[in-house]
Amino acid sequence: MVMRRVTTLGTVLAIAVAAHTTYNLTRLRKPNPQVPPVDEHVSVLIPARNEEAVIARAVSSVLAQAGVPNMEVLVLDDGSTDATAAVVRSIADDRLRLISSAQALPADWLGKPWACAQLASEARGSVLVFLDADVELSPDAVRASVRALRAHDFAMISPYPRQLAGNWLAHLTQPLVSWAWCALLPLKWSEQADRPSLAAANGQFLVIDAVAYRSVNGHQCVAHEVIEDVALMRVFKSAGLSTCTMDGSDLASCEMYESAEQTVDGYAKSMWAAFGGPIGSAAVNSLLFITFIVPPLAAISARSRTFRTIGALGYAAGVVSRSLVARRMGTRVWPESALQPASIGAFIAINAISWRRHRLGSNSWKGRTI
């Protein structure tokens, strides 16, 4: 009886998520690449630590931007121990400037916010574009994003890049990055409300009004934050500044992790901080398990035909939600969408690993303890 009720609840929730996903995607903004050139100064800021394998591709894609005649590109070599700096120096372009981190990482800062803060202090643009070193832009990305920022008087927008997967675990987990906010965040309400809890941002590609950024003290206000991109958008919302999460899948792409081990390490370093503490993490993981794992388990194992049908409906609703987002965000639809239960299972497992490492103090990334 209890299992039947839990399965029914999961199926109802999965159907509700599928319905919300369908509605949400009708409200999702997408920057238009067919816009006039940008008539203001734009600073593209790239923090880079041990990125010799990808930095040239990222920088070249920025320098190839169309319709941004007044642009500077600043790359911060954040204490790299590889050839990151040499690769950047080998790119000849007057718009490009390499900055070496002037100080050791302060005790009260984490690496990514500190790198971004240093870049922003050197920037001269009225628009700041923060870009991760493993992101590749389309030629119209900056122009379209800056125009989108200005068209609706946003202080900050997050055009979510298309997420690429380079290993088997990334194929399970990486699509969840886009799916989670497309399916679960009330997008229209998020734009109109100043509630910090409605923030969803991806630091791979952020476009920010420079005056607004400095009015909240920029990355200094999120110096300790492991998930600094979402935290920064929350600060903007708390200050009454308008923000928006957009579909940037046609503008930018990112392959975060090459191996399954890197995928675990990359997500584990920050996932413990995603839901406000252990109680929040337990609650979110429990809901995900009930919604997307219990129904398919019932569909294949229940003795009652009615019970199996209810479970199958829940599983189908989860697949529908995933497939809708995959099509919209330009990622592979099959078989990833059909593997939604496995994706959620992998997410829950990595979340547990993240909390264990956090408790042991062993979470690290690129040689720095987090």
C-alpha positions as CSV (number, residue, x, y, z in Angstrom):
1,M,0.0,0.0,0.0
2,V,2.8,2.4,0.9
3,M,4.7,1.6,-2.3
4,R,1.6,2.2,-4.4
5,R,1.1,5.6,-2.8
6,V,4.7,6.6,-3.3
7,T,4.6,5.4,-6.9
8,T,1.4,7.3,-7.5
9,L,2.8,10.4,-5.9
10,G,6.0,10.1,-8.1
11,T,3.9,9.7,-11.2
12,V,1.8,12.8,-10.4
13,L,4.9,14.8,-9.8
14,A,6.6,13.6,-13.0
15,I,3.5,14.5,-15.0
16,A,3.5,18.0,-13.3
17,V,7.2,18.5,-14.2
18,A,6.5,17.5,-17.8
19,A,3.6,20.0,-18.0
20,H,5.7,22.7,-16.4
21,T,8.6,22.0,-18.8
22,T,6.3,22.3,-21.8
23,Y,5.0,25.7,-20.5
24,N,8.4,26.9,-19.4
25,L,10.0,26.4,-22.8
26,T,7.3,28.7,-24.3
27,R,8.6,31.4,-22.0
28,L,12.3,30.8,-22.4
29,R,14.1,33.8,-23.9
30,K,16.7,33.3,-26.6
31,P,19.1,36.0,-27.8
32,N,18.6,37.0,-31.4
33,P,21.8,36.9,-33.4
34,Q,20.3,39.0,-36.2
35,V,20.7,42.3,-34.4
36,P,22.8,45.5,-35.2
37,P,26.4,45.8,-34.0
38,V,27.0,46.8,-30.4
39,D,27.8,50.4,-29.9
40,E,29.5,50.3,-26.5
41,H,32.7,49.0,-25.1
42,V,32.6,45.3,-24.1
43,S,35.1,43.5,-21.9
44,V,35.3,39.8,-22.3
45,L,36.9,38.3,-19.1
46,I,38.4,34.8,-19.1
47,P,39.8,33.2,-15.9
48,A,42.2,30.5,-16.8
49,R,44.0,28.0,-14.5
50,N,45.8,25.1,-16.3
51,E,43.8,25.4,-19.4
52,E,46.5,24.9,-22.1
53,A,44.3,22.3,-23.9
54,V,41.3,24.6,-24.5
55,I,42.3,28.2,-24.0
56,A,43.3,28.9,-27.6
57,R,39.9,27.7,-28.9
58,A,38.1,29.9,-26.4
59,V,40.1,33.0,-27.1
60,S,40.0,32.5,-30.9
61,S,36.2,32.3,-30.8
62,V,36.0,35.5,-28.8
63,L,38.4,37.3,-31.2
64,A,36.2,36.2,-34.1
65,Q,33.1,38.0,-32.8
66,A,31.2,40.0,-35.3
67,G,29.4,43.3,-34.6
68,V,31.5,44.2,-31.5
69,P,33.9,46.8,-32.8
70,N,34.9,48.1,-29.4
71,M,36.0,45.0,-27.5
72,E,38.8,44.0,-25.2
73,V,39.7,40.5,-24.2
74,L,41.4,39.9,-20.8
75,V,42.7,36.5,-19.8
76,L,43.9,36.0,-16.3
77,D,46.6,33.3,-15.8
78,D,45.5,32.1,-12.4
79,G,48.7,30.5,-11.2
80,S,48.8,27.9,-14.0
81,T,51.5,25.3,-13.9
82,D,51.1,24.4,-17.5
83,A,51.6,26.3,-20.8
84,T,48.3,28.3,-20.5
85,A,50.1,31.7,-20.5
86,A,52.4,30.7,-23.3
87,V,49.5,29.7,-25.5
88,V,47.7,33.0,-24.9
89,R,50.9,35.0,-25.6
90,S,51.2,33.2,-28.9
91,I,47.9,34.7,-30.1
92,A,48.7,38.0,-31.8
93,D,45.8,40.5,-31.5
94,D,45.8,44.0,-30.1
95,R,42.5,43.4,-28.4
96,L,43.9,40.6,-26.3
97,R,45.7,41.2,-23.0
98,L,47.2,38.5,-20.7
99,I,47.1,39.3,-16.9
100,S,49.1,37.3,-14.4
101,S,47.5,37.0,-11.0
102,A,49.2,39.6,-8.9
103,Q,48.8,38.0,-5.5
104,A,48.5,34.7,-4.0
105,L,44.9,33.6,-3.3
106,P,43.7,35.5,-0.2
107,A,42.6,33.3,2.7
108,D,39.1,34.6,2.6
109,W,38.5,34.0,-1.1
110,L,37.9,30.9,-3.3
111,G,39.8,30.7,-6.6
112,K,37.1,31.4,-9.2
113,P,35.6,34.5,-7.5
114,W,39.1,35.9,-6.9
115,A,40.1,35.4,-10.5
116,C,36.9,37.1,-11.8
117,A,37.3,40.0,-9.4
118,Q,40.9,40.7,-10.6
119,L,39.7,40.6,-14.2
120,A,36.8,43.0,-13.5
121,S,39.2,45.4,-11.8
122,E,41.1,45.7,-15.0
123,A,38.1,45.9,-17.3
124,R,37.2,49.1,-19.0
125,G,33.9,48.1,-20.7
126,S,30.4,49.1,-19.9
127,V,29.4,45.4,-20.3
128,L,31.4,42.6,-18.6
129,V,31.2,39.2,-20.3
130,F,32.6,36.5,-18.0
131,L,33.6,33.4,-20.0
132,D,35.1,30.1,-18.9
133,A,38.2,28.9,-20.7
134,D,36.5,25.7,-22.0
135,V,33.6,27.6,-23.7
136,E,33.5,28.2,-27.5
137,L,31.4,31.0,-28.8
138,S,29.6,31.4,-32.1
139,P,30.5,34.5,-34.1
140,D,27.4,36.4,-33.0
141,A,27.3,35.3,-29.4
142,V,28.6,38.5,-27.7
143,R,26.6,40.9,-30.0
144,A,23.4,38.9,-29.5
145,S,23.9,38.6,-25.7
146,V,24.7,42.3,-25.1
147,R,21.7,43.3,-27.2
148,A,19.5,41.0,-25.2
149,L,20.9,42.5,-22.0
150,R,20.0,46.0,-23.1
151,A,16.7,45.3,-24.9
152,H,14.9,44.5,-21.6
153,D,17.0,46.5,-19.3
154,F,18.5,43.5,-17.5
155,A,21.4,44.0,-15.2
156,M,22.6,40.4,-15.7
157,I,21.8,37.6,-18.0
158,S,23.0,34.0,-18.2
159,P,22.8,32.6,-21.7
160,Y,23.1,28.9,-20.9
161,P,25.7,27.2,-23.3
162,R,25.0,23.9,-25.0
163,Q,26.4,21.2,-22.8
164,L,28.7,18.7,-24.6
165,A,29.5,15.3,-23.1
166,G,32.8,13.6,-23.7
167,N,32.5,10.4,-21.6
168,W,29.8,8.0,-20.5
169,L,29.1,9.6,-17.2
170,A,28.9,13.0,-18.7
171,H,26.3,11.7,-21.1
172,L,24.2,10.8,-18.0
173,T,24.8,13.8,-15.9
174,Q,25.7,16.8,-18.2
175,P,22.2,17.1,-19.7
176,L,20.8,17.6,-16.2
177,V,22.6,21.0,-16.0
178,S,20.2,22.5,-18.6
179,W,17.2,20.2,-17.8
180,A,17.0,21.2,-14.1
181,W,16.3,24.9,-14.6
182,C,14.3,24.5,-17.8
183,A,12.0,21.9,-16.1
184,L,11.9,23.2,-12.5
185,L,12.5,26.9,-12.4
186,P,9.4,29.1,-13.0
187,L,11.1,31.3,-15.7
188,K,8.6,34.1,-16.1
189,W,8.3,34.5,-12.3
190,S,12.0,34.4,-12.0
191,E,12.4,37.3,-14.3
192,Q,9.8,39.4,-12.5
193,A,10.6,38.5,-8.9
194,D,13.5,39.6,-6.7
195,R,13.5,36.3,-4.7
196,P,17.1,35.0,-4.5
197,S,15.7,31.4,-4.5
198,L,14.6,31.9,-8.1
199,A,18.2,32.4,-9.4
200,A,19.7,30.1,-12.0
201,A,23.0,31.1,-13.6
202,N,25.9,29.4,-15.3
203,G,29.3,31.0,-14.8
204,Q,30.4,29.5,-18.1
205,F,28.9,32.6,-19.9
206,L,27.6,35.6,-18.0
207,V,26.8,39.0,-19.4
208,I,26.6,41.8,-16.9
209,D,26.1,45.6,-16.8
210,A,29.3,47.0,-15.4
211,V,27.7,49.7,-13.3
212,A,25.3,47.2,-11.7
213,Y,28.2,44.8,-11.1
214,R,30.2,47.4,-9.2
215,S,27.1,48.6,-7.3
216,V,26.9,45.3,-5.5
217,N,30.7,45.0,-5.1
218,G,31.0,42.4,-7.8
219,H,32.6,39.1,-7.0
220,Q,33.7,40.4,-3.6
221,C,30.2,39.7,-2.3
222,V,30.5,36.1,-3.3
223,A,34.1,35.6,-2.3
224,H,33.4,32.5,-0.2
225,E,30.8,30.9,-2.5
226,V,31.5,27.6,-4.1
227,I,28.7,28.1,-6.6
228,E,29.6,31.7,-7.2
229,D,27.5,32.2,-10.4
230,V,24.2,31.4,-8.8
231,A,25.2,33.3,-5.6
232,L,26.0,36.4,-7.7
233,M,22.6,36.3,-9.4
234,R,21.0,36.0,-6.0
235,V,22.9,39.2,-4.9
236,F,21.6,41.0,-7.9
237,K,18.1,39.9,-7.2
238,S,18.4,40.9,-3.5
239,A,19.5,44.4,-4.7
240,G,16.4,44.7,-6.9
241,L,18.3,44.3,-10.1
242,S,16.7,42.5,-13.0
243,T,18.2,39.2,-14.2
244,C,17.3,36.6,-16.7
245,T,18.3,33.0,-17.6
246,M,18.3,32.4,-21.4
247,D,18.7,29.7,-24.0
248,G,22.3,30.3,-25.2
249,S,22.6,26.9,-26.9
250,D,23.1,28.5,-30.3
251,L,25.6,31.0,-29.0
252,A,28.0,28.9,-27.0
253,S,29.0,25.4,-26.2
254,C,31.0,23.8,-23.4
255,E,32.6,20.4,-22.8
256,M,33.4,20.5,-19.1
257,Y,35.0,17.1,-18.4
258,E,37.0,14.7,-20.6
259,S,36.8,11.7,-18.3
260,A,34.3,10.1,-15.9
261,E,36.7,10.7,-13.0
262,Q,36.9,14.4,-13.9
263,T,33.1,14.5,-14.1
264,V,32.8,13.1,-10.5
265,D,35.5,15.5,-9.2
266,G,34.0,18.5,-11.0
267,Y,30.5,18.1,-9.7
268,A,31.5,16.8,-6.3
269,K,33.5,19.9,-5.5
270,S,30.4,22.0,-5.4
271,M,27.3,19.9,-5.3
272,W,27.3,19.8,-1.5
273,A,26.6,23.6,-1.5
274,A,23.7,23.5,-4.0
275,F,20.7,23.0,-1.7
276,G,21.3,25.0,1.4
277,G,22.7,22.3,3.6
278,P,22.4,18.6,4.3
279,I,18.6,18.8,5.0
280,G,18.0,20.6,1.7
281,S,20.1,18.1,-0.2
282,A,18.3,15.1,1.4
283,A,14.9,16.7,0.6
284,V,15.8,17.4,-3.1
285,N,17.4,13.9,-3.6
286,S,14.4,12.2,-2.0
287,L,12.0,14.1,-4.3
288,L,14.0,13.3,-7.3
289,F,14.1,9.6,-6.3
290,I,10.4,9.5,-5.8
291,T,9.6,11.3,-9.0
292,F,12.0,9.8,-11.5
293,I,13.2,6.5,-10.1
294,V,10.3,5.0,-8.2
295,P,7.8,5.0,-11.1
296,P,10.1,3.1,-13.6
297,L,11.0,0.6,-10.9
298,A,7.3,0.0,-10.3
299,A,6.8,-0.3,-14.1
300,I,9.2,-3.2,-14.4
301,S,8.7,-4.9,-11.0
302,A,5.2,-4.5,-9.7
303,R,2.9,-7.5,-9.7
304,S,-0.3,-5.5,-10.3
305,R,-1.0,-4.4,-13.9
306,T,-2.5,-1.2,-12.7
307,F,0.5,-0.5,-10.6
308,R,2.8,-1.2,-13.5
309,T,0.8,1.2,-15.7
310,I,1.0,4.0,-13.2
311,G,4.7,3.5,-13.0
312,A,5.0,3.5,-16.8
313,L,3.1,6.8,-17.0
314,G,5.5,8.4,-14.5
315,Y,8.5,7.1,-16.4
316,A,7.1,8.3,-19.7
317,A,6.5,11.8,-18.2
318,G,10.1,12.0,-17.1
319,V,11.3,11.0,-20.6
320,V,9.1,13.6,-22.2
321,S,10.4,16.4,-19.9
322,R,14.1,15.4,-20.7
323,S,13.5,15.1,-24.5
324,L,11.8,18.5,-24.7
325,V,14.7,20.2,-23.1
326,A,17.3,18.2,-25.1
327,R,15.6,19.3,-28.4
328,R,15.5,22.9,-27.3
329,M,19.0,23.1,-25.9
330,G,20.6,21.3,-28.8
331,T,21.8,18.2,-27.0
332,R,21.4,14.6,-28.1
333,V,17.9,13.4,-27.4
334,W,18.3,9.6,-27.5
335,P,19.2,7.5,-25.6
336,E,19.9,10.1,-22.9
337,S,16.2,11.0,-22.5
338,A,15.3,7.4,-22.0
339,L,18.0,7.1,-19.3
340,Q,16.5,9.7,-17.1
341,P,16.2,7.3,-14.1
342,A,19.9,6.4,-14.5
343,S,20.8,10.1,-14.8
344,I,19.0,10.9,-11.5
345,G,20.6,7.9,-9.9
346,A,24.1,9.2,-10.9
347,F,23.2,12.7,-9.7
348,I,22.2,11.3,-6.3
349,A,25.4,9.2,-6.0
350,I,27.6,12.2,-6.9
351,N,25.8,14.3,-4.4
352,A,26.6,11.7,-1.7
353,I,30.2,11.6,-2.8
354,S,30.3,15.4,-2.6
355,W,29.0,15.5,0.9
356,R,31.4,12.8,2.1
357,R,34.4,14.6,0.6
358,H,33.1,17.9,2.1
359,R,32.9,16.3,5.6
360,L,36.4,14.9,5.1
361,G,37.8,18.2,3.7
362,S,39.0,16.4,0.6
363,N,37.1,18.3,-2.1
364,S,39.6,20.0,-4.4
365,W,39.8,21.3,-7.9
366,K,42.9,22.1,-10.0
367,G,45.2,21.8,-7.0
368,R,43.1,23.9,-4.6
369,T,41.2,22.7,-1.6
370,I,37.5,23.7,-1.6
